[in-house]
Amino acid sequence: MQPRQILLATDLSPASWRAMPQAARLAYLGNGEVTIAHASATSIGGATEAKRLSAMREGLEQMDVTARCEALVDEPVEALLSLCESRNADVLVVTKHGERASGQVLGSVTYDLVRRSPVPVLVAHDPVTYDDPPRTRPAHWDRIVVSTDFSSASHAGVTVAAELCAQVGATLEIVTVVVDGRCQLEVTAEGVQWPPMPEELERWRTRSEDLLADMAASWPQLTVITRAVCAHEAGAAIVAVALEGRADLIVVPAHGRGPVETILLGSTSERVLQLSPLPVLVLRGHQN
């Protein structure tokens, strides 16, 4: 992935600043530029809007990223998708929560953008940090987690994740999950409690580990970790693996198919977005 045009959507709230380090990291990948876009059906006030956009642009420029600003008075989703097309954007960056969103719920604008975007979408969050690096620096991706169900769409996701790891020198962790209601996953302040795998699933584990080993062998230049786990829910297991491994980014494909794609993301992708406190890169436009 070498994005040249990154579109950073913002509602100009304090929460929207969470996305800047992620946009900067993407810009570094392809020596690209960032367009900071504020779209609203009503202007928040010319001077205030211009001041906040300018502050975001200056923040990116302090990270050695070329940035420009766009203020659009229009329905946010339509305006941002139109700008994405006119700018030939390679990646769209949004925050999980808008100014009026709270809890583990995607803001409606964010959800619609992820669902309808023709390009990959990076959903940024307040970063989970392990040594609290300054936010004025570009995001560090030292460990990237990607899930696979061994389908063609998920294989494309693994390929993109591996390419990102090669570009930034990160460790790649590939996880596959078998869903079984008996395998109740528990995530506590002390860590992740993985349920024991039922004996009848051991054959699945062995086969999955062989397939994962074959995938890892495709990228001998990378440090690759593979895991086959059992849990009651795939999305929760993927997030748990990422947190347990102190990951910096989760990569997921969007598994929409046919008319359902116009209504919902793939259920696992959607659940990862809901649960993850980590940035999530949804590979719109990469699924087969």
C-alpha positions, 0 to 999 in steps of 0.5 A: 500500500502506497497511498498518495492521496489521504482524505482525513474526515473531521467534525472538528471536535477534540475526538477528531484529532485522534486520527491525525497520527494515523493519517500521517503514518499513511502519508509516510507510506507513499510520500502522500498528502492529506486533505483535511475535510470538514463536511457539515449541513450547517457551518459552525462559523467561518472563523472558528471552522477556519481556525480549527482546520488550520490548527489540524493542518499545522499539526500535520505539517509539524509531522512533515506531512503536506496537508490542505483543508476543505470546508464543505457545507453539505450532507456529510456522507455525500460530501465526503464521498464526493470529495473522495472521488474528486481527489482520487483518494487512496484511503479515507481516515475517520474517527470511530466516535463523532462529537455526539457518539459515545460507548462502543457504538460507531457514529452514524456518519462513520458507519455510513462512510465505512459501508459505502466507501470505494477505498480502504477506510482507517477508523482511528481511536484514542490510541491504546498506548503501552508507554504513552508516546506523544500524540504529536508524532505519527502513529507507530505500527510495530505489530499488525494483526490480521484475521483470515478465514482462508477465503479469497477476501481474507487472503487479500487482507493478509496480503495487504497487512503483510505489505504494510508490515514490510513497509514499516518493519512491523511484526505480522500476526495472522489469526483464524477463529473457529466460533463455538458457543461453548468457548466463552472468551473472557477479557478482564483487566488481568488479561485474556482468558482463552477457553479450552478447545473442545477435543472434537475441534483439535483436528480443525486446529491442526489443519488451520495451523498447517494452513497458517504456516503455509501463509507465513512462509509466503513472507520469509522476510517478515516476522510472522506469528500465527494463531488458531483460536476458539471463541464464542465470537470471532470479532471479540477473539480478533480484538482480544488477540490484538490487545494481548499481543500489544498490537498497533493496528487491526486489518480486516476485509469487509465481507459484504456480498450481493445486495446485503453489502449495501446494508451491512458490513460483514458481521465480523468486520462490524464487530471488530469496529464496535469492540476495538480500542485500536485503529482498524483498517477496513479494506474496502475495494480490496475484497474479491 
